[in-house]
């Protein structure tokens, strides 16, 4: 199933992979991106070094930049060219927005439920970045209701589900 998942991520324009936790979404993503340009991986802070370890293990020739440290250190890290992967936590979308390159070959959102609120500042900042390919990864695609997935899908494939208000009207039951 991991080979199938990696092939899915590689061949789809901008996919959402919603495997259960522990099934290897990270390794599938790394395999799918082996021949891609600069990739921004956004994840919770607690997962940054797990991503680094997995990239080191499965793609040892990749150059990795971990965005961490003081504001001055992060400014330098964002500006360092030649990395295959830049790994950062979601909070840096707001703290470092001016320093973050606005164009990427790929953007990966791990634990994509972090962008499930379409009006959150983090989600809005993310949607200002461009990428040829966007990948959303989540083990919990619909936490509470169908509208939790709207923002994730809207980031992966903008307007595929229409506007937020059209989506609510068409797919959600209001009480």
C-alpha positions in Angstrom: 0.0 0.0 0.0 2.9 2.4 0.6 4.1 1.9 -3.0 0.5 2.6 -4.2 0.4 5.7 -2.0 3.8 7.0 -3.2 2.7 6.5 -6.8 -0.6 8.3 -6.1 1.3 11.3 -4.5 3.8 11.4 -7.4 1.3 11.2 -10.3 -1.6 13.3 -8.9 -1.4 17.1 -9.5 -2.0 18.1 -5.9 -3.3 15.2 -3.7 -4.6 14.7 -0.2 -3.3 11.6 1.5 -5.5 10.6 4.4 -4.0 7.4 5.7 -4.5 6.3 9.3 -1.7 7.4 11.7 1.4 5.2 11.6 1.0 3.9 8.0 3.9 5.8 6.5 2.6 9.0 5.0 6.0 10.6 5.5 8.0 7.9 3.6 5.4 7.8 0.8 5.8 11.6 0.4 9.6 11.5 0.4 9.5 8.7 -2.2 7.1 10.7 -4.4 9.3 13.8 -4.2 12.7 12.2 -5.1 13.1 14.1 -8.3 11.4 17.4 -7.4 12.8 20.9 -6.8 12.7 22.9 -3.6 10.1 21.6 -1.2 8.6 23.3 1.8 7.4 20.9 4.4 5.1 22.4 7.0 4.4 20.4 10.1 3.8 20.8 13.8 7.0 21.8 15.6 7.2 18.4 17.4 7.5 16.7 14.0 10.3 18.8 12.4 13.1 16.5 13.4 11.1 13.4 12.6 10.9 14.7 9.0 14.6 15.4 9.0 15.4 11.8 10.2 13.1 10.3 7.6 14.5 12.3 4.8 18.1 11.4 5.9 17.1 7.8 6.0 15.2 7.5 2.7 16.8 10.2 0.6 20.3 10.5 2.0 21.6 12.7 -0.9 18.9 15.4 -0.2 20.0 18.7 1.3 17.8 19.7 4.2 17.2 23.1 5.8 15.5 23.1 9.2 14.0 26.5 9.9 14.6 27.0 13.6 16.2 29.4 16.1 16.1 33.1 16.6 14.5 35.5 14.1 17.9 36.4 12.7 18.9 32.7 12.3 15.6 32.0 10.6 16.0 34.9 8.1 19.4 33.4 7.1 18.0 29.9 6.9 15.1 31.0 4.6 17.6 32.8 2.3 20.0 29.8 2.0 19.6 28.4 -1.5 20.3 24.8 -2.7 18.2 22.8 -0.3 15.9 20.0 -1.5 13.7 20.3 1.6 13.0 23.2 3.9 11.2 21.9 7.1 9.3 24.5 9.2 6.5 24.5 11.6 3.1 26.2 10.9 3.7 29.0 13.3 6.5 30.3 11.2 4.0 31.1 8.4 3.0 34.1 10.5 6.3 34.9 12.2 8.4 34.8 9.1 6.0 35.4 6.3 8.1 38.3 4.8 11.2 36.1 4.7 9.6 32.9 3.3 10.1 32.5 -0.4 6.7 32.8 -2.1 7.2 30.3 -4.9 8.0 26.6 -4.4 8.1 23.5 -6.5 6.2 21.6 -3.8 4.6 22.5 -0.5 3.7 19.7 1.9 1.3 20.2 4.8 1.7 17.4 7.3 -1.1 17.2 9.9 -3.1 19.3 7.4 -6.0 19.6 9.9 -3.9 22.6 11.0 -5.3 24.4 8.0 -8.9 23.3 8.4 -10.2 26.7 9.4 -10.5 28.7 6.2 -10.5 32.1 8.0 -7.5 31.4 10.3 -4.5 33.6 9.7 -2.2 30.6 9.2 -4.5 29.2 6.5 -4.7 32.6 4.8 -0.9 33.0 4.9 -0.4 29.6 3.4 -2.7 30.3 0.5 -0.5 33.3 -0.4 2.4 30.9 -1.2 2.5 29.3 -4.7 3.6 25.8 -5.6 3.5 23.6 -8.7 2.4 20.8 -6.5 0.7 20.8 -3.1 0.4 17.8 -0.9 -1.8 17.6 2.2 -1.2 14.7 4.7 -3.6 13.9 7.5 -4.5 10.9 9.6 -7.8 12.6 10.6 -9.3 14.1 7.5 -12.7 14.8 9.0 -12.4 15.5 12.7 -15.8 16.9 13.5 -17.8 17.6 10.4 -17.6 17.8 6.6 -16.7 21.5 6.7 -13.5 20.6 8.5 -12.1 19.3 5.2 -13.2 22.2 3.0 -10.2 24.4 3.7 -7.7 21.5 3.2 -9.2 20.7 -0.2 -9.5 24.4 -1.1 -5.7 24.7 -0.5 -4.8 21.5 -2.4 -7.1 22.3 -5.4 -8.4 25.9 -5.1 -12.2 26.3 -5.7 -12.7 22.6 -6.4 -15.5 22.6 -3.9 -16.6 26.2 -4.7 -16.6 29.0 -2.3 -16.8 28.2 1.4 -20.4 29.5 1.5 -21.4 27.5 -1.5 -19.8 24.4 0.1 -21.8 25.0 3.3 -25.0 25.4 1.4 -24.5 22.4 -0.8 -22.9 19.8 1.5 -23.5 20.7 5.1 -26.7 20.3 7.2 -27.4 23.4 9.2 -29.3 23.2 12.4 
